[in-house]
Amino acid sequence: MGRATDDIEDLLRRHAPQVLGALVRRYGHFDPAEDSVQEALIAAAEQWPGDGIPDNPRGWLIRVASRRLTDRLRSDEARRRREETAAALTPADAFVAPPPGEGPAGTGPSGLGRAPSEDDTLTLLFLCCHPALSPAAQIALTLRAVGGLTTAEIARAHLVPEATMAQRISRAKRAVRGTQFRQPDARDRDQRLAAVLQVLYLIFNEGYTATAGPDLHRTDLAREAIRLTRAVRRLLPQEGRVTGLLALMVLTEARTPARTGPGGELIPLDEQDRALWDRTAVAEGTALAEEALAQGPAGDYQLQAAISALHDEAERAEDTDWPQILALYDLLVRRSPDPAAALGRAVAVAMVHGPQAGLAEVDALAETAGTAGTSGTAGQRNHRLDAVRAHLLERAGDMAAARTAYRAAADATLSEPEARYLRRRADRLDRPDA
């Protein structure tokens, strides 16, 4: 029964953004559409374990959510008329519930007559990344509507109070209310695409290494990010940024089987059993990385994918081509001020020129992070900086300083598996025979 429940939950998570996209495409009401989808998901979670999963689960969800939404819209329309407010936001024929057994099937010049089996998730992505929204709002809305994260999870990822994030998401929904549900025009595609790719990468990262909680890896989010990136690539097959991001995700996800031990403990990259890596995914990701580099000037995603490919192609940790990785990081940090890239470069410097050279790079980054004040971003950087500093101090033979840095990193992270790993490293250094 537990397995069946898990399967239903996975199915609902996968279909939720598609159902929301179908409703927003037809009715144009983001907030009530999301509420109606949530009601349909609750109904499915209650009925399907006993009645069985319907033959067309997405159609079932669209039908139920549409009926809930039309009831809500009728009620709102009646209230607006009673209060003599502005004209209704949607035409009257939009309130006709779909016939039993069918999803919404409206007609008209705006494309409302498309079949409900069509996946609207991609268009929903572009809607969430509307230029009227700030980058922070774009990310929050997409994580909520498409990524399926709760408001609390999004708030933790951004290190802000949940109430603050809830207000940000509500404002974003109001800002896109009434926006035509369509693919962006060519003139604003690049701007919207950059935001979409950034959000997809954030969803993937939250899935690959959860920012908080008991689990290191949230497979559902990582796989959803890859699925959505594949959808974007089908739309834009010649766009190097898209191909590069997909390559980066696939190559990174390929290591998942070796990232944790039997008890869920974290295993770092250089200690992983590479025989457990998904070699089919490695081959696909490497081919995508090569294709991305051939599709135009190398951008951030293409360079990160090339670095990841070099890691994955090495049969043993000691076979890693660190000089080439350092050269790629040099290009990457010249392009982008991203602190994560700079920290990755510091590790590469240590692997090529020794731990003391790497520590000098980390110290310089720590000084820069310190000038950022006590913001959440700076706090996140300090966690990673302390973890890398601890590793390099251990390699340099300064065990006392390494213990202190490991414990500082463990205290700073919200991820329980990461904290346990860092504390184990510190405890191991307490034993002379470790």
C-alpha positions, 0 to 999 in steps of 0.5 A: 500500500505504501508503494502504491501511495508513493507512486500516486504521489509521484504521478500527482507531482509530475502532472500538477504543473501540466494541469495548472498550465492547461487551466491557466491557458484556458481561463487565465486566472492564475491564483484560483486555477492553482487553488483548484488544481490543489483541490483536484490533487487532494481529491485524487490522493483520497480516491485513487488508492481505493478506486485505482489510477484512471486510464488518463490521470491528467485528463481526470485532474484537468476535468476535476480542477476545471469543475472546481474552477468554474464553480469558483469563477461563477461565484466570483462573477455573481458577487461582482455583479451584486457589488456592481464592480467592473466587468467580468475578467473572462467571457461567459462561455469560459464558465462552461464546464467540460463534458464528463470524461473530457478536459477543457476544450474551449475555442477561439483565436487565442488557441484555447481549443488545443487538446488537453493532452498537450503539455502546457508546462513549458508555456507556464514556465515562460509565464512565470518568468514574465519580464514584469516580474523581478528575478526573485519573483520569477524564481519564487513563482516558478519554484511554486507553480512548476517546481512544486516546492512549498512556500516554506521550502522556497523560503528556506532556499532563499533564507527569508521568512516564510511570510515574506516568501508568501507575499512575494509569490502572491504579488507575482501571481497578481502581476501576471494576472490577465497575461495571455498564455502563450510562448514569448515573442522573438524580441523578448525570448532571450531575456525570458529564456535566461530567467527560465534557465536560471530557475530550472538550474535552481530547481535542479540544485535544490533536488540534487543537494537539498538546502535543508532537511533530512534528505540529501537528494530529492529525486523528484525535483532533480528529474523534473528539472531535467524533464523541463530542460529537455522540453525547452531544448525541443523548442530551441534545439540550436540554443547552446545555453539550453543544451549546455544546461541539460548536459550539466544536469545529466552529467551531475545526476549520473553520479547520484547512485554513488553519492550516498552510502547504505545509511544515507551518508554523504560520499564526496566525489573523490571517494565515490565508487565510480562503477555505480555511476550511470554510464549511459547518462555520462555518455549522453551528457558528454555528447550534449556538452560537446554539442553545446560547445559547438553551438556558439560562444561558450557561456556559463552552462557550456563551461560548467558542463565541460568541467562536469564531463571531465570529472565523469570521464575519469575512471578514477579520481586520480585520473581527473584532468585537473589542469584542463578543469582549472583552465575551464574555471579560469574562463568561467570566473572571467565571465561570471562573478558567481561565488560557486564558480570561484570556489570551484576554481579554488579547489582546482588550483589546490589540485594543480598547485597544491593545498596551500595555493588553494587555501590562499584562493579560499582566504581571498574569497572569504575576505570578499564574502565578509565584505558582503555583510551578514546577508543570507547569500554571504552566509551560504558562501561561508558554509561552502568556504568553510567546508572547502577550507577544512578539506584543504587544511586536512590535505596540508596537514593542519589537523587542528584548523581542519577540525575547526573549519569542518565543525564551523561548516557543519554548524552553518549548513541546514542540510542534515546529511551534510552536517553529519558528514562534516562532523564525522570528518571533524571527529575522525581528525580527533583520532591520531590513527584516523 
